[in-house]
Amino acid sequence: MPGLTVAELSARSGVPASTIHHYRARGLLPAVGPSRGRARYGDEHLQALLLIRRLRERRCLSLDRIAEILPELMASQHEAFQPAMWDRLLQAHASDDPVRAALVEAALAEFTRHSLDDVAVADLCAAAGVGKGTFYRYFDSKEEAFVAAANAAAAQVGTAVAGTVAVVGRGHASEGPDELRAALLPVLRLLPVLLELAMRASRGTPPFAAAAAEVLRDLSARMGDEAAGGPGLAALAEAVFELTVTELGWHR
């Protein structure tokens, strides 16, 4: 692709020129050299902008978080736009950051007990034992923290039921339902987070719609292809309903 002006790059990427300049100032975009006194952009700049936009929309990541993983994504080329690649890198970086891990854990605890509207940033900070300045180094908003909590919930739920759903999906009905209930019980408290995410996504509210799609894909992947769309998921849905009635007291 020949060199593009910032206006042409903005048109191709859908990112406003002012935002492109902001990303350059923050060091998110590759270096660019002048051409006849005007900066020219190439394929690498377009790819970086598309990646940043997708990570913002689908993972609700702050620019600081994107800055941590963007160089590795750009280097991965073919895998750069794969959500599984994003998750691997985010998990690798999160495991080295106990403060973010504490914030996600606190957010998960708060959002399992209260709805998004009933939780303030101050509540999340108090639960994690950090100040607001620290919170905003990791998340731009409580909505972003909620999405991080939903992803953590999906990971725990998916891991808990993965093997059991596969058993039910293969038709071992005699032992599957009981195993499903046993697997779900420890993570039952996490279900309200996923249900609220689904509810907000159904309204088409950004960024929840894109985030919910990613969470569902993650759950499906963790539970295995043989369960997807088959009796395994039907048994899972039945087990979830039964437990929400018997353990949480919810009704249709």
C-alpha positions in Angstrom: 0.0 0.0 0.0 1.5 3.4 -0.9 2.0 5.9 1.8 -1.2 7.4 3.2 -2.0 10.8 4.7 -3.6 10.9 8.1 -6.9 11.7 6.4 -6.7 8.7 4.2 -5.6 6.5 7.1 -8.6 7.8 9.1 -11.0 7.0 6.3 -9.7 3.4 5.9 -9.6 2.6 9.6 -12.6 4.5 10.8 -10.5 6.2 13.5 -10.7 10.0 13.7 -7.5 11.8 12.8 -7.4 13.4 16.2 -7.4 10.0 17.8 -4.7 8.8 15.5 -2.5 11.7 16.6 -3.3 10.8 20.2 -2.3 7.2 19.7 1.0 8.4 18.1 1.7 10.6 21.1 1.2 7.7 23.4 3.6 5.5 21.4 0.9 3.0 20.3 1.6 3.3 16.6 4.8 2.4 14.7 7.2 5.2 13.9 6.4 7.1 10.8 8.8 9.1 8.6 7.9 12.4 6.8 7.4 12.5 3.0 7.7 16.0 1.5 7.1 17.5 4.8 4.0 15.4 5.6 3.8 12.1 7.6 2.9 9.1 5.5 1.4 5.9 6.9 1.5 2.3 5.8 0.0 -1.2 6.3 1.5 -1.5 9.8 -0.3 1.7 10.9 -3.6 0.5 9.5 -3.3 -2.9 11.2 -2.4 -1.3 14.5 -5.4 1.0 14.4 -7.8 -1.8 13.5 -6.4 -3.9 16.3 -6.7 -1.1 18.8 -10.3 -0.4 17.7 -11.2 -4.1 18.0 -9.6 -4.5 21.4 -11.4 -1.4 22.7 -14.8 -2.6 21.3 -14.6 -6.3 22.1 -12.5 -6.4 25.2 -13.1 -2.9 26.6 -9.4 -2.6 27.2 -7.8 0.6 28.4 -5.0 2.1 26.2 -2.5 1.1 28.9 -3.5 -2.5 28.7 -3.5 -2.4 24.9 0.0 -0.9 24.9 1.2 -4.0 26.9 0.1 -6.6 24.3 0.0 -4.6 21.0 3.7 -5.1 20.1 3.4 -8.9 20.5 0.1 -8.9 18.5 1.7 -6.9 15.7 4.6 -9.4 15.6 2.3 -12.4 15.5 0.8 -11.3 12.1 -1.7 -14.0 11.2 -2.9 -14.5 14.8 -3.1 -10.8 15.6 -6.9 -10.6 15.2 -7.6 -14.0 16.9 -9.5 -13.5 20.3 -7.7 -16.6 21.6 -4.4 -14.8 21.0 -5.6 -11.7 22.9 -6.6 -13.9 25.8 -3.3 -15.7 26.0 -1.4 -12.5 26.1 -3.7 -10.8 28.5 -3.5 -13.8 30.8 0.2 -13.9 30.6 0.5 -10.2 31.5 -2.1 -10.3 34.2 -0.4 -13.2 35.9 2.6 -10.9 36.4 0.5 -8.1 37.8 -1.0 -8.9 41.3 -2.7 -5.4 41.4 -4.8 -6.0 38.3 -5.6 -9.6 39.5 -6.8 -8.1 42.8 -9.0 -5.6 41.0 -10.6 -8.3 38.7 -11.2 -10.5 41.7 -12.8 -7.6 43.6 -14.9 -6.7 40.6 -16.0 -10.3 40.2 -17.0 -10.4 43.9 -18.9 -7.1 43.8 -20.7 -7.8 40.5 -21.9 -11.2 41.7 -23.6 -9.5 44.6 -24.8 -6.3 43.0 -25.9 -5.2 39.5 -23.6 -2.9 37.5 -25.8 0.1 38.2 -25.5 -0.5 42.0 -21.7 -0.6 42.0 -19.5 2.5 42.0 -15.8 2.7 41.2 -15.3 3.6 44.9 -16.8 0.3 45.8 -14.4 -1.6 43.6 -11.4 0.4 44.9 -12.5 -0.4 48.5 -12.9 -4.1 47.8 -9.5 -4.3 46.2 -7.8 -2.0 48.7 -6.5 0.5 46.1 -7.1 4.2 45.4 -9.0 5.5 42.4 -5.7 6.6 40.7 -4.6 2.9 40.7 -8.0 1.8 39.4 -7.8 4.1 36.5 -4.4 2.9 35.6 -6.0 -0.4 34.8 -9.5 0.4 33.7 -11.1 3.4 32.0 -14.5 2.8 33.7 -16.5 0.4 35.9 -18.0 -1.0 32.7 -14.6 -2.1 31.6 -14.0 -3.7 35.0 -17.4 -5.4 34.6 -16.3 -6.9 31.3 -13.1 -8.1 32.8 -15.1 -9.7 35.6 -17.4 -11.4 33.1 -14.5 -12.8 31.2 -13.1 -14.2 34.5 -16.5 -15.7 35.4 -16.7 -17.3 32.0 -13.3 -18.8 32.4 -14.1 -20.3 35.8 -17.5 -21.6 34.7 -16.2 -23.1 31.5 -13.3 -24.8 33.2 -15.6 -26.2 35.9 -18.1 -27.9 33.5 -15.8 -28.6 30.5 -15.3 -32.3 31.0 -18.8 -32.9 32.4 -20.6 -31.3 29.4 -18.6 -33.5 27.1 -19.7 -36.6 29.1 -23.4 -35.6 28.8 -22.9 -34.7 25.1 -21.8 -38.2 24.4 -25.0 -39.5 25.9 -24.0 -40.8 29.3 -27.2 -39.5 30.8 -27.1 -41.8 33.8 -24.2 -40.0 35.4 -24.0 -36.7 33.4 -26.8 -34.6 35.1 -25.5 -35.3 38.7 -21.9 -34.5 37.6 -23.1 -31.3 36.0 -24.9 -30.1 39.1 -21.8 -31.0 41.2 -19.6 -29.1 38.8 -21.8 -26.0 38.6 -22.5 -25.7 42.4 -19.1 -24.1 43.2 -19.4 -21.5 40.4 -23.1 -20.9 40.8 -22.4 -17.5 42.4 -20.8 -16.3 39.2 -23.8 -16.8 37.0 -25.5 -13.4 37.8 -22.5 -11.7 36.1 -22.9 -13.6 32.9 -26.7 -13.2 33.0 -26.4 -9.5 33.4 -23.9 -9.3 30.6 -26.3 -11.2 28.4 -29.2 -8.9 29.4 -27.3 -5.8 28.5 -26.0 -7.3 25.3 -29.6 -8.1 24.3 -30.3 -4.3 24.4 -27.5 -3.7 22.0 -25.7 -1.5 24.5 -22.0 -1.0 23.6 -19.6 -2.4 24.6 -21.6 -5.2 26.1 -22.9 -6.7 22.8 -19.4 -7.4 21.4 -18.2 -8.5 24.9 -21.0 -11.0 25.3 -20.3 -12.6 21.9 -16.6 -13.1 22.9 -17.6 -14.5 26.3 -20.0 -17.0 24.7 -17.3 -18.1 22.3 -14.9 -18.5 25.2 -17.4 -20.7 27.1 -18.1 -22.8 24.0 -14.3 -23.3 23.4 -13.7 -24.3 27.0 -16.6 -26.7 27.0 -15.4 -28.4 23.8 -16.6 -28.7 20.3 -18.5 -32.0 21.0 -20.8 -30.1 23.4 -21.5 -27.2 21.2 -25.1 -27.2 19.9 -25.7 -30.7 21.2 -27.3 -32.4 24.2 -24.4 -31.3 26.4 -25.5 -27.6 26.3 -29.1 -28.6 26.7 -28.2 -30.5 29.9 -26.1 -27.6 31.1 -29.0 -25.2 30.6 -31.3 -27.5 32.5 -28.8 -27.9 35.3 -28.3 -24.1 35.5 -32.1 -23.6 35.8 -32.5 -26.3 38.5 -29.7 -24.8 40.6 -30.9 -21.3 40.3 -34.3 -22.3 41.6 -33.1 -24.6 44.4 -30.0 -22.7 45.5 -30.7 -19.1 44.7 -34.4 -19.1 44.9 -35.0 -17.7 41.4 -38.2 -18.6 39.5 -39.4 -18.2 35.9 
